[in-house]
Amino acid sequence: MSLHNKRVVLAASRKTDEMSTLIEKQKGTPLVRSLQGTVFLNDEQVRGDLKRIMEEEFDWMIFTTGIGTNRLIDLAEEMNIKDSFLTKIHGAKIGSRGYKTFASLKKIEVNPLAKDEDGTINGLVESLKSFDFKGKRVMVQLHGENAPSLIRFLEEAGAKVMQVLPYKHVDPDLETVQLFCDELLQAKIDAVCFTAAIQVRSLFKYVEERRIVNEVKEAFKTNTLAVAVGKVTAEALHEEGIERVISPELERMGAMIIELSRYYEEKE
């Protein structure tokens, strides 16, 4: 009964039925407010990027997702430049974020020189700090969104950065985001469950455009609890200035709802 009388927003776009059922079992009220748009393949843009990669020299190549790494290799194969692309990768220093990315690189017999310890972009940045990037050419593979802290670190260290996005996100439904913000600022929401960093980025892109960033931060500080499915999503919330965040040890949606339930149980 620990979510009794609690209104819990689900910011996800998938598995919302399952999570809603879990919230209802805890006597809470689930509200689906997807803050995540659709994802589409960005192949045309990336084909041009791959041609450019073939023509230029890179000191470093940094990969941040397994699915994005695999997509680049698949596209290179479709373009009949896979061997040349793999030669480029083997000839550069490699950075890697996340175990799926590490697994993808292992398949092509690449051992990253720098990798995170915890699955986060900040963890990757920490591992890159001991290297000199002044004047270095760096390709960064991203997934549907930029990684501001990584790009900022590289540029401030003097690197010339080329960003490659194999997948692109389309913004979520604006009416849904507006409804969510209205409910949040009117203190009608007790908790918000974020299941991906892109949901956080999409929300803050919208609130920055509406110039209500401070009001939203205050709402999360005083009335509404931010819940993250795992470290990467929690990191995105912290980067946007949301300090009060809870997340489960086991990075699963079900575990996230149980963690939320436990939080209120202990509070009572």
C-alpha positions in Angstrom: 0.0 0.0 0.0 3.1 2.2 -0.1 2.0 4.1 -3.2 -1.5 4.8 -1.8 -2.8 8.1 -3.1 0.5 8.7 -5.1 0.3 9.9 -8.7 3.2 8.4 -10.6 4.1 9.6 -14.1 5.7 7.2 -16.5 7.9 9.2 -19.0 8.6 6.1 -21.1 7.1 5.2 -24.5 7.2 1.5 -24.1 6.3 -1.1 -21.5 4.0 1.4 -19.9 1.2 -1.1 -19.5 3.4 -3.4 -17.4 4.7 -0.5 -15.2 1.1 0.8 -14.8 0.0 -2.6 -13.5 2.9 -2.6 -11.0 2.0 0.9 -9.7 -1.7 -0.1 -9.4 -0.8 -3.2 -7.4 0.9 -0.8 -5.0 -2.3 1.2 -4.9 -0.8 4.1 -6.8 -2.2 6.0 -9.8 -0.1 5.7 -13.0 -0.1 8.5 -15.5 1.5 7.9 -18.9 3.2 11.1 -20.1 5.7 10.0 -22.7 8.6 12.5 -22.9 10.3 10.4 -25.6 9.8 10.9 -29.3 10.4 8.2 -31.9 13.8 7.0 -33.1 14.7 6.7 -36.7 17.7 5.5 -38.7 19.9 8.5 -39.8 21.5 6.5 -42.6 21.7 9.2 -45.3 23.5 11.6 -43.0 25.8 8.9 -41.7 26.8 7.7 -45.2 28.2 11.1 -45.8 29.9 11.0 -42.4 31.5 7.6 -43.2 32.9 9.0 -46.5 34.4 11.9 -44.6 35.9 9.5 -42.0 37.5 7.6 -44.9 39.1 10.8 -46.2 40.4 12.2 -42.9 42.8 11.0 -40.2 41.5 10.6 -36.7 43.7 10.3 -33.6 40.8 9.0 -31.5 37.5 7.2 -32.2 35.0 7.2 -29.3 32.0 4.9 -29.3 29.1 5.3 -26.8 26.5 2.6 -27.7 26.7 -0.9 -29.0 23.7 -0.5 -31.3 25.3 2.6 -32.9 28.7 1.0 -33.3 27.1 -2.0 -35.0 25.1 0.3 -37.3 28.2 2.1 -38.4 29.9 -1.2 -39.3 26.8 -2.4 -41.1 26.5 0.8 -43.1 30.2 0.6 -44.0 29.6 -2.9 -45.3 26.6 -1.8 -47.4 28.9 0.9 -48.9 31.7 -1.7 -49.6 34.1 0.2 -47.3 33.9 -2.1 -44.3 37.6 -3.3 -44.4 38.8 0.3 -44.8 36.6 1.5 -41.9 37.9 -1.3 -39.7 41.4 -0.4 -40.6 40.6 3.2 -39.5 39.3 2.0 -36.2 42.3 -0.2 -35.6 44.7 2.7 -36.4 43.1 5.1 -33.9 43.1 5.2 -30.1 39.7 4.0 -28.9 37.3 5.1 -26.2 34.2 3.1 -25.2 31.2 3.6 -23.0 29.0 0.8 -21.7 29.3 -3.0 -21.7 27.4 -3.4 -25.0 29.7 -1.1 -26.8 32.7 -2.9 -25.3 31.2 -6.2 -26.6 30.7 -4.8 -30.1 34.3 -3.6 -30.2 35.5 -6.9 -28.9 33.9 -8.6 -31.9 36.1 -6.6 -34.3 39.1 -7.3 -32.0 39.4 -3.8 -30.7 40.5 -3.3 -27.1 39.6 0.3 -26.0 42.4 2.4 -24.5 39.8 4.3 -22.4 36.5 3.0 -21.0 34.1 3.8 -18.2 33.9 1.9 -15.0 30.1 2.4 -14.4 28.3 2.6 -17.8 28.1 6.4 -17.8 29.4 9.2 -20.0 30.9 10.8 -16.9 32.8 7.5 -16.2 34.1 7.6 -19.8 35.2 11.3 -19.4 37.1 10.3 -16.2 39.0 7.6 -18.1 39.9 10.1 -20.9 41.3 12.8 -18.5 44.8 11.3 -18.4 45.2 11.7 -22.2 46.3 14.8 -24.2 43.7 16.0 -26.7 45.3 19.3 -27.7 45.0 19.5 -31.5 43.8 15.9 -31.8 41.1 14.8 -34.3 38.3 12.9 -32.5 35.3 11.1 -33.9 32.5 10.6 -31.4 29.7 8.1 -32.2 26.5 9.2 -30.4 23.0 7.7 -30.2 20.1 9.9 -31.1 21.2 12.8 -28.9 24.4 14.6 -28.1 26.4 14.0 -25.0 27.1 17.5 -23.8 29.5 16.7 -21.0 31.7 14.5 -23.3 31.8 17.0 -26.2 32.5 19.9 -23.8 35.3 18.0 -22.2 37.0 17.1 -25.5 36.6 20.6 -26.9 37.9 22.3 -23.8 40.9 19.9 -23.9 41.6 21.3 -27.4 40.3 18.4 -29.6 38.7 18.9 -33.0 35.5 16.8 -32.7 33.4 15.2 -35.4 30.0 13.9 -34.1 28.3 10.9 -35.8 24.7 10.0 -35.0 23.6 6.7 -36.5 20.1 7.1 -35.0 18.1 10.3 -34.5 15.3 11.2 -32.0 12.2 13.1 -33.1 10.8 15.3 -30.3 7.9 14.0 -28.3 4.3 15.2 -28.6 4.3 18.8 -27.5 0.8 18.7 -26.0 1.9 15.8 -23.8 5.0 17.6 -22.6 3.0 20.7 -21.9 0.3 18.8 -20.0 3.1 17.1 -17.9 4.7 20.5 -17.1 1.4 22.0 -16.1 0.7 19.1 -13.8 4.3 19.2 -12.4 4.1 23.0 -11.6 0.7 22.6 -10.1 2.0 20.0 -7.7 -0.3 17.3 -9.1 2.5 14.7 -9.5 4.2 12.8 -6.6 6.9 11.0 -8.7 8.2 10.8 -12.2 9.8 7.5 -13.5 12.4 8.2 -16.2 13.6 5.1 -18.2 16.1 6.8 -20.6 18.3 9.8 -20.7 16.6 11.1 -23.8 13.4 11.7 -21.8 15.3 14.0 -19.5 17.0 15.8 -22.4 13.6 16.2 -24.3 11.9 17.6 -21.2 14.7 20.1 -20.5 14.9 21.2 -24.1 11.2 22.1 -23.9 11.4 23.8 -20.5 14.4 25.9 -21.6 12.4 27.0 -24.7 9.5 28.0 -22.4 11.9 29.6 -19.9 10.5 27.6 -16.9 13.7 25.7 -16.0 14.0 27.2 -12.5 10.3 26.4 -11.8 10.7 22.8 -12.9 13.9 22.3 -10.9 12.1 23.8 -7.8 9.2 21.4 -8.4 11.5 18.4 -8.3 13.3 19.8 -5.2 10.1 20.3 -3.2 7.1 18.4 -4.4 7.9 15.7 -7.0 10.4 12.9 -6.7 12.6 12.0 -9.8 13.1 8.3 -10.2 15.7 6.9 -12.7 15.8 3.3 -14.0 19.7 3.3 -13.8 22.9 5.2 -13.6 22.9 6.7 -17.2 19.4 8.2 -16.7 20.3 9.4 -13.2 23.4 11.0 -14.6 21.2 12.9 -17.2 19.0 14.2 -14.3 22.0 15.3 -12.3 23.4 17.1 -15.3 20.2 19.1 -15.6 20.4 20.1 -12.0 18.0 17.6 -10.4 19.7 16.6 -7.2 17.0 14.5 -5.5 17.0 11.3 -7.6 16.4 7.7 -6.5 17.3 4.6 -8.6 17.4 0.9 -8.0 20.6 -1.2 -7.7 19.2 -3.6 -10.4 18.6 -1.5 -13.5 15.2 -2.7 -14.4 11.8 -1.1 -14.7 10.1 -3.4 -12.2 12.9 -2.8 -9.7 12.5 1.0 -10.2 8.8 0.8 -9.1 9.7 -1.3 -6.1 12.4 1.2 -5.1 9.9 4.0 -5.3 7.5 2.0 -3.2 10.2 1.4 -0.6 11.1 5.1 -0.5 7.6 6.0 0.5 7.4 3.1 2.9 10.5 4.3 4.8 9.3 7.9 4.7 6.0 6.9 6.4 
